[in-house]
C-alpha cells in the first residue's frame, strides 16, 4: 500500500483532485501565484522537450545502423495510417449519430485567469519539429559516415537526458498537473463549460477507447505478443497526458511506461516513442473530425458532404504528422483546412477551438497510449525482418 501512495499514478491523481478543489476556492490573489508557478513549470518542461527528442531519437537511429532509414519509413507510414483510420471511423460515427443528437451550442464564459506575477522566459534551444528533424538527420549521418566517436557522444548525451528526466521532469509533473487543473477549475471550464458538451465528449471518448482497442489488437496480432503487457504500464502516461494536454510534455512519462513492458524491445522504445509523440496524433484527429461535423451542423444547419469529409480526413492525417505535440496543436495546425476545405467562418473556427479545448486532454491521452501499440508493431517488424537489437546495455529510467 505504501508503494502505491508513493507511485507516480497516485501523485498524478492527487494533483488533479487538489487542483480542482483549490480552483473552486482560491481568490484571485492566490491564483496569481498559481498561474505564475504554472507558467514557470511549463517553461521548464517545454525547454527540456527538444533535449529529450534529440537525446533519444538520434542515438536510437545510430544503434539501428543500416536499418534506420527503413524503420523510419515504416514508423511514418503506420502513424499516418493510424491517424486517417481514426479519422474515417470518426467520420462514420458523425454521419450516424450527429443528426440524432440535441447539442447545446451555448458555452458559458468563465472567470479570466490573472496575469502572471513575473515572466521567466526559458526559450527552447530549438522548436520541437527542428529537434525532430535534426535528430533524424544526425542519426542517419552518423550511420552513413560511421562516425563512431560522435556515436559515443550521443550515447553519453542520452544518459544525461535520462538523468534530467528522472530527477527533474518527473518530480515536477504532479505539481504542474495540479496547477493546470486549478486554472481550469477557476475558469469554470470543469464546472460550467463541460456539461454543455457532455454528449459529444462522451461519444468522442468512447471512440478513443475503441480505436485504442483496434490498434492494440492489430499490434498484438502482427507482433505475436500480448498487447496487455504494454497497456497495463500506460496508466501514468495516460494520466499525465490528461493533465498536461501535451504529447511533448508527456514524453518523459511515456518513455518510462513503455520501458517497463516486457514485450517491447528497448531499442524500439527509444526510437519509436519520441518519434510517435510528434507524428502520431490519432486521438486528436478522431476528435477534430467529429467536432468539425458537429460545429457544421450547429452553425450551418448541415453536415459536410462525404466527398468533402474524405478529402479533409486524408489531408488532416498529413497535417497531424507535422503538428506540434502541444495543447491544441492539431487543431491549430489544421485551421487552414477547416477554413479552406470545410468553409468555416470566424464563428465556426472560434466554436471549434472552444469545444476542442474541452476534451484536448483526453485526445492527447489517446495519442500517447496509442504510441505504445505502434511501438509494438515496430517491435514485431524488427523481429520479423531480423533487425537485431543493439548489444550495448540500454539505460533504463
Number of C-alpha atoms within 10 A of each C-alpha: 6 6 8 10 11 10 12 21 19 16 20 23 18 16 22 24 15 17 24 21 15 20 24 17 13 15 11 16 9 13 22 18 17 26 20 19 18 21 20 19 21 19 17 19 23 20 20 22 25 22 23 24 30 26 24 27 29 29 28 26 29 29 23 22 18 14 17 20 16 10 20 16 10 13 21 16 12 16 25 22 15 23 28 24 20 28 28 19 16 26 24 13 16 21 17 10 14 18 13 8 10 10 17 12 14 10 16 13 11 16 14 11 15 16 13 17 13 12 11 13 11 15 12 17 13 14 15 24 17 13 22 22 16 18 24 23 14 20 26 22 15 21 21 13 8 13 12 12 9 15 20 13 11 23 20 14 19 25 17 14 19 22 13 16 24 15 11 14 23 18 13 16 25 23 20 27 30 27 30 24 25 29 26 20 23 25 19 19 20 18 16 15 19 17 13 17 18 15 14 22 21 12 16 26 18 12 22 26 15 13 23 24 16 16 24 24 15 17 23 20 14 16 20 13 18 16 23 15 16 24 19 13 19 26 17 22 26 23 23 33 30 25 28 26 26 26 33 27 25 30 27 28 26 28 24 21 23 29 23 17 20 12 19 24 19 23 21 23 27 25 26 26 26 25 24 25 26 25 27 31 35 31 31 29 30 28 29 28 26 26 24 26 22 26 23 18 16 18 14 12 10 13 19 19 11 12 8 11 20 16 13 20 24 17 15 25 27 16 21 26 21 17 23 23 27 20 20 21 20 27 26 15 16 22 15 14 18 22 14 12 15 20 13 21 12 9 11 20 18 13 19 22 19 13 22 21 16 17 23 28 25 23 31 36 29 26 30 32 29 31 29 30 25 23 26 31 28 26 25 24 16 18 14 11 9 9 17 13 16 14 7 8 7 14 12 11 15
